Amino acid sequence: MQITLFDSAILYMIRYSEIKKKLKVEISNDKSEDLAYLTHYLQNPKNGISKIFENRAKQYYQDRNDELNIVSEPELQMILPIKWDVPFPSPENPDFTFIDLFAGIGGFRIPLQELGGKCVFSSEFNFHAQRAYELNFGEVPFGDITELDIEIVPKHDILCAGFPCQPFSISGKMKGFEDTRGTLIYHVFKIIERHQPKVVFLENVKHLVYHDGKKTLSTIIKHLEELGYVVSKKVLNASDFGLPQNRERIIIIGHKKIKFDFSKIEKKEKPSLKEFLDDENDFEFLDEPHTILDEQKRQDSGLVFAGYRNKTIRKAGVRPGTEHLSRVHKQPNRIYSTEGVHPALPSQEISGRFWILHNGKVRKLTIQECYRIMGFSDEFKLINNKSELYKQIGNSVAIPMIKAVGIEIKRQLLK
């Protein structure tokens, strides 16, 4: 007799890969929401949260199993808990809970899980990032946050969001936070208002500090305060947390009573890029005319500008002596020495034209090296084509920096 997914004793500790195989689980644009319900259900068997996702999970099982006429709650519970044969499973005995909004490929989730956190909800709009997230965590994020029913978001201790920076409409007196309607941060505020997490943990590009004459940041802080939070903010650099990347990002922390103290975050010495590189690989070397500077000075940021590709570039409006640093050709035209750090990896550079001078030769960073200098371990599974991978890593967060902040959040705010 063929064993079905709901046979109890034999499949009580069924592996996640076997569930996927039996149900032929494969993320597609039209099925991602169903799989979000399914995987969120499987991830939360004992904390009471599974009830939120139960009905849609049941329906998905029933639709995918022709042998079953009726799916009952006891039958579903027979397969829980399952064994998570994914690179980054949730901790078995978590210390706190968090949600992962604008989740990307899991840059918040990895370090917070390492600190004992249990992710109880995730949301990510990009289909390719959803696939990578499921492959590494066993969970399909819910999609567009603007269409999200916030009633399916469970209660949580920490709300994490690396939200995109959008233009804000600033109303005169900023009463309430309706003046942010139409922006993505508005939907984050609605979740905060509904669930009142202990901690709000936001991340964004450094430019947010100056956006719209500094009005955007002041609006975000004002609305968090109106929602009852004491807010702290600081621009941090990934290069201060053991990564060879000059990546500055603003971190915003809110707590109901305590002002977060950024000065207590432990930092590290800036490493050099050469410490993170592969010794052997099928490297792509630069085979076109380029110039290597005789004198290569280390900048205060840790960057060592080594040269440039000899490309015709726009010169109008560029200061004398900086032609090869023009905004148009920016990083794809620059060559940096591996004796220093690397510039911030941008999401717009989908060809991966990150040229480095290493051992006297100019080559590209490999995609694995790009993930490594963002703090992703080699165990992280990469999928999709190269352009998607470069876009995903450019949109991600620096894992050691998030972890260093997380350590202090746990120590200072989750007492």
C-alpha positions as CSV (number, residue, x, y, z in Angstrom):
1,M,0.0,0.0,0.0
2,Q,1.4,3.4,-1.0
3,I,2.1,5.7,2.0
4,T,0.3,9.1,1.7
5,L,1.5,12.3,3.2
6,F,-0.8,12.0,6.1
7,D,0.2,8.6,7.5
8,S,1.1,9.3,11.0
9,A,3.9,7.4,12.8
10,I,6.0,6.9,9.7
11,L,6.0,10.4,8.6
12,Y,5.9,12.2,11.9
13,M,9.4,13.5,11.3
14,I,9.1,13.8,7.5
15,R,11.8,15.9,5.8
16,Y,10.8,19.1,4.2
17,S,12.3,17.9,0.9
18,E,9.9,14.9,0.9
19,I,6.9,17.2,1.4
20,K,8.0,19.2,-1.5
21,K,8.5,16.1,-3.6
22,K,5.1,14.6,-2.7
23,L,3.2,17.8,-3.3
24,K,5.4,18.8,-6.3
25,V,6.0,22.1,-4.6
26,E,7.4,24.6,-7.0
27,I,7.0,28.3,-6.7
28,S,5.2,30.0,-9.5
29,N,3.7,33.5,-9.7
30,D,0.2,32.1,-9.5
31,K,0.9,29.7,-6.6
32,S,3.2,31.7,-4.4
33,E,0.5,32.9,-2.0
34,D,-0.8,29.3,-1.6
35,L,2.7,28.2,-0.8
36,A,3.2,31.1,1.6
37,Y,0.2,29.8,3.6
38,L,1.5,26.2,3.4
39,T,5.0,26.9,4.5
40,H,4.1,29.4,7.2
41,Y,1.7,26.7,8.5
42,L,4.5,24.1,8.5
43,Q,6.9,26.5,10.2
44,N,4.7,27.1,13.2
45,P,3.4,23.8,14.6
46,K,3.6,24.5,18.3
47,N,3.3,28.2,18.9
48,G,-0.4,28.6,18.1
49,I,0.4,30.7,15.0
50,S,-0.5,27.8,12.6
51,K,-4.2,28.5,13.2
52,I,-3.8,31.7,11.2
53,F,-2.7,29.8,8.1
54,E,-4.6,26.5,8.6
55,N,-7.5,26.8,6.3
56,R,-5.5,27.8,3.2
57,A,-2.9,25.2,4.0
58,K,-5.7,22.5,4.3
59,Q,-7.1,23.6,0.9
60,Y,-3.7,23.4,-0.7
61,Y,-3.1,19.9,0.6
62,Q,-6.5,18.8,-0.5
63,D,-6.0,20.2,-4.0
64,R,-2.6,18.5,-4.4
65,N,-3.6,15.1,-3.0
66,D,-6.2,13.3,-5.2
67,E,-6.4,10.4,-2.8
68,L,-7.8,12.6,0.0
69,N,-11.5,13.5,0.1
70,I,-11.4,15.2,3.5
71,V,-8.5,16.9,5.2
72,S,-8.8,17.3,9.0
73,E,-6.8,19.1,11.5
74,P,-5.6,15.9,13.2
75,E,-4.3,14.6,9.9
76,L,-2.4,17.8,9.3
77,Q,-0.9,17.7,12.8
78,M,0.5,14.2,12.1
79,I,3.2,15.6,10.0
80,L,4.3,18.2,12.5
81,P,7.0,19.0,13.5
82,I,8.9,18.2,10.3
83,K,12.7,18.0,9.9
84,W,13.9,21.1,8.1
85,D,16.6,20.0,5.7
86,V,17.3,23.6,4.6
87,P,20.6,25.5,5.2
88,F,19.0,27.9,7.8
89,P,16.2,26.3,9.9
90,S,14.5,28.1,12.7
91,P,15.8,27.5,16.2
92,E,14.0,24.7,18.1
93,N,13.7,26.7,21.3
94,P,13.5,30.4,20.4
95,D,14.0,33.3,22.8
96,F,12.0,35.8,20.8
97,T,9.9,36.2,17.7
98,F,10.2,38.5,14.7
99,I,8.7,39.2,11.3
100,D,10.7,39.8,8.1
101,L,9.2,42.5,5.9
102,F,10.7,43.3,2.5
103,A,12.6,40.2,3.3
104,G,14.7,39.9,0.2
105,I,16.9,36.8,0.4
106,G,17.0,36.7,4.2
107,G,19.7,39.1,5.4
108,F,17.7,39.9,8.5
109,R,16.5,36.3,9.1
110,I,19.9,34.6,9.2
111,P,21.5,36.7,12.0
112,L,18.3,37.0,14.1
113,Q,17.9,33.2,13.9
114,E,21.5,32.8,15.1
115,L,20.6,35.0,18.1
116,G,17.7,32.7,19.0
117,G,14.9,34.4,17.1
118,K,11.9,32.7,15.5
119,C,10.6,34.2,12.3
120,V,6.8,33.9,12.4
121,F,6.0,35.9,9.2
122,S,7.8,37.0,6.0
123,S,6.8,39.2,3.1
124,E,8.7,39.9,-0.2
125,F,7.4,41.2,-3.5
126,N,10.1,39.9,-5.9
127,F,9.4,36.4,-7.2
128,H,13.0,35.4,-7.7
129,A,13.9,36.5,-4.1
130,Q,10.9,34.4,-2.9
131,R,12.4,31.4,-4.6
132,A,15.8,31.9,-3.0
133,Y,14.1,32.5,0.4
134,E,12.2,29.3,0.2
135,L,15.3,27.3,-0.8
136,N,17.3,28.5,2.2
137,F,14.6,28.8,4.9
138,G,11.8,26.4,3.8
139,E,9.3,29.3,3.7
140,V,7.7,31.2,0.9
141,P,7.2,34.8,1.8
142,F,3.9,36.5,1.2
143,G,3.9,38.9,-1.6
144,D,3.0,42.6,-2.2
145,I,2.8,44.3,1.2
146,T,0.3,46.8,-0.2
147,E,-2.2,44.0,-0.8
148,L,-1.4,42.2,2.5
149,D,-4.2,41.4,4.9
150,I,-2.5,42.5,8.1
151,E,-4.8,40.2,10.1
152,I,-2.7,37.2,9.0
153,V,0.4,38.8,10.5
154,P,1.0,37.2,13.9
155,K,2.0,39.0,17.1
156,H,5.8,39.3,17.3
157,D,8.5,40.8,19.4
158,I,10.6,42.5,16.7
159,L,9.4,44.0,13.4
160,C,12.2,44.0,10.8
161,A,12.0,45.9,7.6
162,G,14.6,46.9,5.1
163,F,12.0,49.1,3.4
164,P,12.5,50.9,0.0
165,C,12.9,54.7,0.2
166,Q,9.9,56.3,-1.6
167,P,8.9,60.0,-1.9
168,F,6.8,61.1,1.0
169,S,3.9,63.5,0.9
170,I,4.5,65.8,3.9
171,S,1.3,67.3,5.2
172,G,1.3,70.4,7.3
173,K,0.9,69.2,10.9
174,M,1.7,65.5,10.3
175,K,-1.3,64.4,12.4
176,G,-1.4,60.6,12.4
177,F,0.5,58.9,9.6
178,E,-2.1,59.2,6.7
179,D,0.3,61.6,5.0
180,T,2.5,58.6,4.1
181,R,-0.4,56.8,2.4
182,G,0.8,55.5,-1.0
183,T,4.3,54.8,0.3
184,L,5.5,51.4,1.4
185,I,6.4,52.6,4.8
186,Y,2.7,53.4,5.4
187,H,1.9,49.6,5.3
188,V,4.7,49.0,7.9
189,F,3.1,51.6,10.1
190,K,-0.3,49.9,9.8
191,I,1.3,46.6,11.0
192,I,3.0,48.4,13.9
193,E,-0.3,50.0,14.9
194,R,-2.1,46.7,14.8
195,H,0.4,44.5,16.6
196,Q,2.5,46.9,18.7
197,P,5.8,44.9,18.6
198,K,8.2,45.5,21.4
199,V,10.9,46.6,19.0
200,V,10.9,48.2,15.5
201,F,14.1,47.5,13.5
202,L,14.4,49.4,10.2
203,E,17.2,49.7,7.7
204,N,17.6,51.9,4.7
205,V,20.2,53.6,2.4
206,K,22.3,56.4,3.9
207,H,20.6,58.8,1.5
208,L,17.4,58.6,3.6
209,V,19.1,60.9,6.0
210,Y,19.1,63.7,3.4
211,H,16.0,62.7,1.3
212,D,13.7,65.6,0.6
213,G,15.7,68.1,2.7
214,K,15.7,65.6,5.6
215,K,11.9,65.7,5.8
216,T,11.4,62.0,4.9
217,L,13.5,60.7,7.9
218,S,11.8,63.2,10.3
219,T,8.4,62.0,9.1
220,I,9.3,58.4,9.8
221,I,10.6,59.2,13.2
222,K,7.6,61.4,14.0
223,H,5.1,58.7,13.1
224,L,7.0,56.0,15.1
225,E,6.8,58.4,18.1
226,E,3.1,58.9,17.5
227,L,2.7,55.1,17.6
228,G,4.3,55.1,21.0
229,Y,8.0,54.4,20.4
230,V,11.2,56.0,21.6
231,V,13.3,56.2,18.5
232,S,17.1,56.1,17.9
233,K,18.9,56.3,14.6
234,K,22.5,56.0,13.3
235,V,24.4,55.5,10.1
236,L,26.5,52.3,10.3
237,N,29.1,51.0,7.9
238,A,29.5,47.3,7.0
239,S,33.3,47.7,7.0
240,D,33.1,48.3,10.8
241,F,31.7,44.8,11.3
242,G,34.2,42.5,9.7
243,L,33.2,42.9,6.0
244,P,35.4,44.4,3.3
245,Q,32.7,46.6,1.9
246,N,32.2,50.4,2.3
247,R,28.4,50.0,2.7
248,E,26.8,52.8,4.8
249,R,23.2,52.3,5.9
250,I,20.9,54.0,8.4
251,I,19.5,51.9,11.2
252,I,16.4,53.1,13.0
253,I,15.4,51.4,16.3
254,G,12.2,52.0,18.2
255,H,11.1,50.7,21.6
256,K,8.2,51.4,23.8
257,K,10.2,52.7,26.8
258,I,13.9,52.5,26.3
259,K,16.1,54.6,24.0
260,F,18.5,52.2,22.1
261,D,22.1,53.0,22.7
262,F,24.1,52.6,19.5
263,S,27.4,53.3,21.3
264,K,27.3,49.8,22.9
265,I,27.4,48.0,19.6
266,E,30.6,46.0,19.2
267,K,32.7,46.9,16.1
268,K,35.7,45.2,14.4
269,E,38.7,46.3,12.5
270,K,38.3,46.9,8.8
271,P,39.4,43.7,6.9
272,S,40.9,43.7,3.4
273,L,39.1,42.4,0.4
274,K,41.8,39.9,-0.4
275,E,40.9,37.9,2.8
276,F,37.5,37.0,1.3
277,L,38.6,35.9,-2.2
278,D,38.7,32.4,-3.7
279,D,42.2,31.0,-4.4
280,E,41.1,29.2,-7.6
281,N,38.1,29.7,-9.8
282,D,37.2,30.2,-13.4
283,F,37.9,33.9,-13.1
284,E,36.9,36.5,-15.7
285,F,39.9,38.6,-16.3
286,L,39.8,42.1,-17.9
287,D,40.9,41.8,-21.5
288,E,40.4,45.3,-22.7
289,P,42.6,48.5,-22.4
290,H,42.9,49.8,-18.9
291,T,45.1,51.9,-16.7
292,I,46.7,51.0,-13.4
293,L,47.8,53.9,-11.3
294,D,51.4,54.0,-10.1
295,E,50.4,55.6,-6.8
296,Q,47.5,54.0,-5.1
297,K,46.3,55.8,-1.9
298,R,44.1,54.3,0.7
299,Q,41.1,56.6,1.3
300,D,39.6,57.2,4.8
301,S,36.8,54.8,3.8
302,G,39.3,52.0,3.3
303,L,39.0,52.0,-0.5
304,V,42.1,51.8,-2.6
305,F,41.4,53.2,-6.0
306,A,43.8,51.3,-8.3
307,G,42.8,52.3,-11.8
308,Y,40.1,52.4,-14.5
309,R,39.0,50.9,-17.7
310,N,39.9,53.2,-20.7
311,K,36.3,53.9,-21.7
312,T,35.0,57.0,-23.4
313,I,32.9,58.6,-20.8
314,R,30.8,61.8,-20.3
315,K,33.0,64.6,-19.1
316,A,30.5,67.5,-18.9
317,G,30.1,68.6,-15.4
318,V,32.9,66.4,-14.0
319,R,35.7,68.0,-12.0
320,P,39.2,68.0,-13.5
321,G,41.1,64.9,-12.6
322,T,38.0,62.8,-11.8
323,E,36.9,62.0,-15.3
324,H,37.1,58.2,-14.6
325,L,34.9,58.6,-11.5
326,S,31.9,60.1,-13.3
327,R,28.5,59.3,-12.1
328,V,27.5,57.7,-15.4
329,H,30.2,55.1,-15.5
330,K,30.8,54.9,-11.7
331,Q,31.6,51.5,-10.4
332,P,31.7,49.5,-13.8
333,N,34.6,51.8,-14.9
334,R,36.6,51.7,-11.6
335,I,39.2,49.2,-10.5
336,Y,39.9,48.8,-6.8
337,S,42.8,47.1,-5.1
338,T,42.1,44.1,-2.9
339,E,44.5,45.6,-0.3
340,G,41.5,47.7,0.7
341,V,37.8,47.3,0.9
342,H,35.2,47.2,-1.9
343,P,32.6,49.9,-2.7
344,A,29.0,49.1,-1.8
345,L,27.5,46.5,-4.1
346,P,24.6,48.2,-5.9
347,S,21.4,46.5,-7.0
348,Q,21.5,48.3,-10.3
349,E,24.7,46.6,-11.5
350,I,23.1,43.4,-12.8
351,S,26.2,42.5,-14.9
352,G,28.5,42.2,-11.9
353,R,31.1,44.5,-13.3
354,F,33.0,44.7,-10.1
355,W,36.7,44.9,-11.2
356,I,39.4,44.3,-8.7
357,L,43.2,44.3,-8.9
358,H,44.5,41.2,-7.2
359,N,48.0,39.7,-7.5
360,G,48.8,42.0,-10.3
361,K,45.8,41.1,-12.5
362,V,42.4,42.7,-13.0
363,R,39.4,40.4,-12.7
364,K,35.8,40.4,-11.7
365,L,34.5,39.5,-8.3
366,T,32.8,36.1,-8.6
367,I,29.1,35.9,-7.6
368,Q,30.1,33.8,-4.6
369,E,32.6,36.4,-3.5
370,C,29.9,39.1,-3.7
371,Y,27.7,37.1,-1.4
372,R,30.7,36.5,0.9
373,I,31.5,40.2,1.3
374,M,27.9,40.8,2.3
375,G,28.2,38.2,5.1
376,F,26.4,35.2,3.5
377,S,28.2,31.9,4.2
378,D,29.0,29.5,1.4
379,E,26.2,27.3,2.6
380,F,23.7,29.8,1.3
381,K,22.1,28.3,-1.9
382,L,22.2,30.5,-5.0
383,I,19.6,30.1,-7.7
384,N,18.4,32.1,-10.8
385,N,20.5,33.7,-13.5
386,K,23.5,35.9,-12.8
387,S,21.6,39.2,-13.2
388,E,19.0,38.2,-10.6
389,L,21.8,37.1,-8.2
390,Y,23.6,40.4,-8.5
391,K,20.3,42.3,-8.0
392,Q,19.5,40.2,-5.0
393,I,22.8,40.7,-3.3
394,G,22.8,44.4,-4.1
395,N,19.4,44.8,-2.4
396,S,20.4,42.8,0.7
397,V,21.7,43.8,4.1
398,A,25.1,43.2,5.6
399,I,24.6,40.2,7.9
400,P,27.3,40.9,10.5
401,M,26.1,44.5,10.9
402,I,22.5,43.3,11.4
403,K,23.7,40.7,13.9
404,A,25.7,43.2,15.9
405,V,22.7,45.5,16.2
406,G,20.5,42.4,17.0
407,I,22.8,41.4,19.9
408,E,22.3,44.8,21.5
409,I,18.6,44.8,20.8
410,K,18.3,41.5,22.6
411,R,20.5,42.7,25.5
412,Q,19.0,46.2,25.9
413,L,15.4,45.9,24.8
414,L,14.3,42.3,25.3
415,K,15.0,42.0,28.9
